[in-house]
């Protein structure tokens, strides 16, 4: 009789007396362990599990905890980083001798279950320890920031001549001003600026305020908006 068992993400076909090397399990040399994930029992009356065979098990004696042959992993990145790295790895294994194959009653045998140590690709995964209380401080700070009302510091003085809508329902073509395109004209409208005479009346404090609101530091003075606005406003009179 033989069995197909699963452990460490791999499947093994075993018979009583077989020597078996599996991914490391938590057991000492001389201990007896039992594998409970049995996918198939073969022999005169084969049984295939769905996915496991109910009540079946494979018992084995631990001979030693060993390591596999060293594997060299070499990575070289050309062109972009021109880096190279060499790593060596020896997979941790457990050497076993299969003693019994139980087609039924394994769930009541009382033998210690073979449980892996959680090694994946050669790196042992330890049980996650509870995070220290200090680790929660950044989250608490973020929550405090989220709860605090957002205050926007704006330089200068808000112009007193801002409007909620254009006078007479018709705004001036602010795109005539050098440096003002459709997008910037839309931002001016959102901030209550629709006419040349509004811009022409701004002083240094109002210019600083609008620079900050439009996120274009220095553009108003650099492009000469005030002088241009005064000219266009006088042409409309």
BELHU-V876586 format. One record per helix or strand. SS is the DSSP state (~ for helix, > for strand). FROM is the first residue (numbers start at 0). TO is the last residue. If there is no record, write none. Layout:
<<SS & FROM & TO> <SS & FROM & TO>>
This chain:
<<> & 1 & 6> <> & 9 & 14> <> & 18 & 22> <> & 24 & 24> <> & 31 & 34> <> & 37 & 41> <> & 46 & 47> <> & 56 & 66> <> & 70 & 76> <> & 82 & 88> <> & 91 & 101> <~ & 105 & 107> <> & 111 & 112> <> & 115 & 115> <> & 118 & 119> <> & 122 & 123> <~ & 132 & 146> <~ & 166 & 168> <~ & 173 & 175> <~ & 181 & 189> <~ & 195 & 199> <~ & 203 & 213> <~ & 218 & 221> <~ & 224 & 235>>
